Amino acid sequence: MYSIKVNRKPILAFFILIASIASVHSQDFPSFVSIRSGVSIPVGEYASKDLEEGCFTQPGINVTLGGAWFFKPKFGIEADVSVNSHPVDVASLGRARIDSDPFLVDVTIRSNPYMIVTTMLGPVAQFPVVSKLSINGKILGGLLYGKTPYQLYKPEYFGVDAPWAEITSAQDWKFSWQAGIGLAWYLSCVGFVLDTEIIHDQLEFRFNTSGGGVRTDYKTISVINTTLGIHLLL
């Protein structure tokens, strides 16, 4: 077995530096770096259990790293990198395939999750509500990347045990947008945040068919992320 030794001194020094800067810097301009995580909920066609339009996705997890620079006390620019993972409801997918094929008795499906990644930049506004509590809103634009799952199928027909078949993953990206709103409760140098964000756009996934052609699936990606995290004030 191999072991990896991590030198914790640079990491500790980084957080001490952040805390030192935050303790002497005015909060009139609440610039920050942040990390958030929480639930990522597919909605609409992205969560639909329809073989033609839907993706059979289930609620998954979101992880977001970001930060904001405020050039005015209430207005700034925010940048976020977000990763969303949504597992596939293979039980519902298998039932839908059986219902659509009168000769199919049973099917076993193994599937990776859908992956949605965003890299966004845009304006953010933050307004105090009561002491230490603020509300913020943002509209960001940038890269939306999606990857469909790699899947294995083992169909069973009347009296016939067919071999495993695979569906390889496909990917697409485009320039897109997302909107969000959140609450932040600030202490001297740290803020605790609750954010909700919406992602909505259409991606094109191209698959190679068994006959040597290419099939394009148009999938509308709609996601609502609700995350908890922290802001380290700069």
C-alpha positions as CSV (number, residue, x, y, z in Angstrom):
1,M,0.0,0.0,0.0
2,Y,1.1,3.6,-0.7
3,S,0.6,6.5,1.7
4,I,0.5,10.1,0.9
5,K,1.9,12.7,3.3
6,V,0.4,16.1,3.2
7,N,2.3,19.1,4.4
8,R,-0.4,21.0,6.4
9,K,1.7,24.0,7.2
10,P,1.0,25.9,3.9
11,I,-2.7,25.2,4.3
12,L,-2.7,26.4,7.9
13,A,-0.8,29.5,6.8
14,F,-3.3,30.3,4.1
15,F,-6.2,30.2,6.5
16,I,-4.3,32.3,9.0
17,L,-3.6,34.8,6.3
18,I,-7.3,34.9,5.2
19,A,-8.4,35.5,8.8
20,S,-5.8,38.2,9.4
21,I,-6.9,40.1,6.3
22,A,-10.5,39.8,7.2
23,S,-10.0,41.0,10.7
24,V,-8.6,44.3,9.6
25,H,-10.5,44.9,6.3
26,S,-13.7,46.9,6.3
27,Q,-16.9,44.9,5.6
28,D,-18.3,47.9,3.7
29,F,-17.2,46.0,0.6
30,P,-18.0,42.3,1.5
31,S,-15.8,40.6,-1.1
32,F,-15.4,36.9,-0.3
33,V,-14.3,33.4,-1.4
34,S,-16.8,30.6,-0.8
35,I,-17.5,26.9,-0.7
36,R,-21.0,25.5,-0.8
37,S,-22.7,22.1,-1.1
38,G,-26.2,20.7,-1.0
39,V,-29.0,19.1,-2.9
40,S,-29.3,19.4,-6.7
41,I,-32.9,18.8,-7.8
42,P,-33.7,18.0,-11.5
43,V,-37.1,19.4,-12.7
44,G,-39.1,19.4,-15.9
45,E,-38.1,17.2,-18.8
46,Y,-34.7,16.5,-17.2
47,A,-36.5,14.6,-14.4
48,S,-39.2,13.2,-16.6
49,K,-39.8,9.5,-16.9
50,D,-40.5,9.7,-20.6
51,L,-38.4,7.7,-23.0
52,E,-38.4,10.3,-25.7
53,E,-38.0,13.5,-23.8
54,G,-37.0,12.6,-20.2
55,C,-33.7,11.6,-18.5
56,F,-35.1,9.7,-15.5
57,T,-32.8,11.7,-13.2
58,Q,-33.1,11.8,-9.4
59,P,-32.0,14.4,-6.8
60,G,-28.3,14.5,-6.4
61,I,-25.5,16.6,-5.0
62,N,-24.0,20.0,-5.9
63,V,-20.6,21.3,-4.9
64,T,-19.7,25.0,-5.7
65,L,-16.5,26.9,-5.3
66,G,-16.6,30.7,-5.9
67,G,-16.0,34.2,-4.9
68,A,-17.1,37.8,-5.4
69,W,-15.4,41.2,-5.6
70,F,-17.5,44.1,-4.6
71,F,-16.6,47.4,-6.2
72,K,-19.5,49.1,-4.4
73,P,-20.8,48.4,-1.0
74,K,-23.8,46.6,-2.5
75,F,-22.7,45.6,-6.0
76,G,-20.0,43.3,-7.3
77,I,-18.9,40.6,-9.7
78,E,-19.3,36.9,-8.7
79,A,-17.6,33.9,-10.3
80,D,-18.6,30.3,-9.5
81,V,-17.6,26.8,-10.6
82,S,-20.3,24.2,-9.9
83,V,-20.5,20.4,-10.2
84,N,-23.8,18.6,-10.2
85,S,-24.3,14.8,-10.1
86,H,-27.7,13.2,-10.7
87,P,-28.3,9.4,-10.4
88,V,-30.6,7.7,-12.8
89,D,-33.8,6.0,-11.6
90,V,-33.0,2.6,-13.3
91,A,-36.1,0.9,-11.9
92,S,-38.4,3.4,-13.6
93,L,-36.3,3.4,-16.8
94,G,-36.4,-0.4,-17.0
95,R,-40.2,-0.4,-16.5
96,A,-40.7,2.2,-19.2
97,R,-38.6,0.1,-21.7
98,I,-40.7,-3.0,-20.9
99,D,-43.9,-1.1,-21.3
100,S,-42.7,0.2,-24.7
101,D,-41.7,-3.2,-26.1
102,P,-44.3,-6.0,-26.1
103,F,-41.6,-8.7,-26.6
104,L,-39.4,-7.5,-23.7
105,V,-40.0,-9.6,-20.5
106,D,-37.4,-8.0,-18.2
107,V,-34.3,-5.8,-18.4
108,T,-31.4,-5.2,-16.0
109,I,-29.8,-1.7,-16.2
110,R,-26.6,-0.4,-14.7
111,S,-26.0,3.3,-15.0
112,N,-23.6,6.0,-14.1
113,P,-25.1,9.4,-13.1
114,Y,-25.6,12.5,-15.3
115,M,-22.9,15.2,-14.7
116,I,-23.6,18.9,-15.1
117,V,-20.8,21.4,-14.7
118,T,-21.0,25.2,-14.9
119,T,-18.4,27.9,-14.9
120,M,-20.2,31.3,-14.6
121,L,-19.4,35.0,-14.1
122,G,-21.7,37.9,-13.6
123,P,-23.1,40.7,-11.5
124,V,-24.2,40.2,-7.9
125,A,-26.1,42.6,-5.5
126,Q,-26.2,42.2,-1.7
127,F,-28.5,44.2,0.6
128,P,-28.7,44.1,4.4
129,V,-32.0,43.0,6.0
130,V,-31.2,43.2,9.7
131,S,-28.0,43.3,11.7
132,K,-25.5,40.8,10.3
133,L,-28.2,39.3,7.9
134,S,-28.1,40.1,4.1
135,I,-30.0,39.0,1.0
136,N,-28.2,38.7,-2.3
137,G,-29.2,38.1,-5.9
138,K,-27.2,37.3,-9.0
139,I,-27.4,36.6,-12.7
140,L,-24.4,34.7,-14.1
141,G,-23.3,33.7,-17.6
142,G,-20.7,31.2,-18.9
143,L,-20.1,27.6,-19.7
144,L,-22.7,24.8,-19.2
145,Y,-21.3,21.3,-19.7
146,G,-23.3,18.1,-19.6
147,K,-22.3,14.4,-19.8
148,T,-24.8,11.6,-20.2
149,P,-24.2,8.3,-18.2
150,Y,-22.5,5.2,-19.4
151,Q,-25.1,2.5,-19.2
152,L,-25.3,-1.3,-19.5
153,Y,-28.5,-3.1,-20.5
154,K,-29.2,-6.9,-20.3
155,P,-32.6,-7.5,-21.9
156,E,-34.6,-10.7,-21.5
157,Y,-37.1,-11.7,-24.2
158,F,-39.5,-14.6,-24.4
159,G,-37.3,-17.6,-24.0
160,V,-34.2,-15.6,-25.0
161,D,-31.4,-14.4,-22.7
162,A,-29.7,-11.7,-24.7
163,P,-26.2,-10.5,-24.0
164,W,-25.3,-7.2,-22.3
165,A,-25.4,-4.1,-24.4
166,E,-23.8,-0.8,-23.7
167,I,-24.7,2.9,-24.3
168,T,-21.6,5.0,-24.2
169,S,-21.8,8.5,-22.7
170,A,-22.1,11.6,-24.8
171,Q,-21.2,15.2,-23.9
172,D,-22.0,18.8,-25.0
173,W,-21.4,22.3,-23.8
174,K,-22.6,25.8,-24.6
175,F,-22.7,29.3,-23.3
176,S,-25.6,29.6,-20.9
177,W,-26.8,31.4,-17.8
178,Q,-28.0,30.8,-14.2
179,A,-29.8,33.0,-11.7
180,G,-29.7,32.8,-7.9
181,I,-30.9,34.3,-4.6
182,G,-29.5,33.7,-1.1
183,L,-29.2,34.7,2.5
184,A,-25.9,35.4,4.3
185,W,-25.4,35.8,8.1
186,Y,-22.0,37.5,8.7
187,L,-19.8,37.4,11.7
188,S,-16.5,39.3,12.0
189,C,-14.8,37.5,9.1
190,V,-17.0,34.6,8.1
191,G,-20.5,34.4,6.6
192,F,-22.8,31.4,6.7
193,V,-24.9,31.3,3.5
194,L,-28.0,29.6,2.1
195,D,-28.2,29.9,-1.7
196,T,-30.7,28.7,-4.3
197,E,-29.8,28.7,-8.0
198,I,-31.6,27.8,-11.2
199,I,-30.0,26.3,-14.3
200,H,-32.1,25.9,-17.5
201,D,-31.0,25.3,-21.1
202,Q,-30.9,22.7,-23.8
203,L,-28.0,20.5,-24.8
204,E,-27.4,18.3,-27.8
205,F,-26.0,14.8,-27.2
206,R,-24.8,12.8,-30.2
207,F,-24.7,9.0,-30.1
208,N,-23.2,6.6,-32.7
209,T,-25.8,4.1,-33.8
210,S,-25.3,0.4,-34.5
211,G,-25.9,1.1,-38.2
212,G,-22.9,3.4,-38.3
213,G,-24.9,6.7,-38.2
214,V,-25.3,9.4,-35.6
215,R,-28.4,10.1,-33.5
216,T,-28.8,13.4,-31.8
217,D,-30.8,13.7,-28.6
218,Y,-32.0,17.1,-27.5
219,K,-32.3,17.3,-23.7
220,T,-33.6,20.3,-21.7
221,I,-31.5,20.5,-18.6
222,S,-33.4,22.2,-15.7
223,V,-31.9,22.1,-12.2
224,I,-32.6,23.8,-8.9
225,N,-29.7,23.8,-6.4
226,T,-30.1,24.6,-2.7
227,T,-26.8,24.8,-0.9
228,L,-25.3,25.7,2.5
229,G,-21.8,27.0,2.8
230,I,-19.4,29.7,4.1
231,H,-18.0,33.0,2.9
232,L,-14.5,34.0,4.0
233,L,-14.5,37.7,3.8
234,L,-11.5,39.4,2.2
